[in-house]
Amino acid sequence: MSEFTNWHNQTIGEKLVKALEKNNFIASYVNTRQEALDKLAALIPADATVGIGGSWTIKEVGIDTLLEERGNTVFNHNKPGLSKEESMALRRKQMTCDIFLTGTNALTLQGELVNVDGSGNRAAAMIFGPKKVIVIIGINKVVTNTDAAMERIELYAAPINNKRIGLPNPCTTTGQCMDCQGPTRICNVTTIMHKKPLGTEVEIIIIGEELGF
C-alpha cells in the first residue's frame, strides 16, 4: 500500500471517528488488521461470552480463532457442520452474550451503519441484547451516504455473500441485486443505525485495509 493510500485512509478514518463519536459511538481508527486484532484481544475479557455475526471481516482479522484458542465461550453459528437447529440456537445465544462481534455492510461519512440481513439476527444483536457490540470495518465499506450504502450492498455485498453461502439467487449469475422474490432471498431486513441505540454500548473499529464484502 502506497504512502498516498495510507494518507487517504487515515484522513477519511479520522473524519469517520469524529462523525461516529458525534453519534455517541465509541470509535477508533487503526492502520492494519493486526492492530485491530491486538486491540480486540485487549478489549475482550478472557471470561466474556462472545457472539459472532456473519462477517467475513471477522474471519480475515482472525479474532474468532484467537478467542477460541484463548478459551472464551464463543457462539459462532458460521462454523461448518452445524445443523439448522444448532445454528439457530447459537444465533439466539448471541442475543444475550457479553460481547457481540460483527462487521457492517456499509458505513457513511455521517457515521451511520447500514446493514441488510436475511434472518435479521445480526442486525438485531447490533441494536439490542448483548452488553457490548464491537463492529469491525474495513475502509472499503465507507460510502458517502445511505443511498450510496444501498448501492454498495446491491452491487457488492449481496451478490458476493449469496455466492459465498451458495444460494441459487439470481445475483450469483448477474453479479448484482435483482430484487429476487424466492424463498432463499437473503435481503429481507434493512437497518440504519443513525445513532448509538439507547442502553447498548457500541464500539466501532475502522481498519485502513480492504476487508470483507
Salt bridges, closest charged atoms under 4 A:
GLU68 OE2 - LYS79 NZ 3.45
ASP98 OD1 - LYS131 NZ 3.36
GLU112 OE2 - HIS194 ND1 2.98
ASP117 OD1 - ARG122 NH2 2.67
ASP179 OD1 - ARG185 NH1 2.81
GLU201 OE2 - LYS132 NZ 2.50
GLU203 OE1 - LYS132 NZ 2.89
GLU209 OE1 - ARG33 NE 2.78
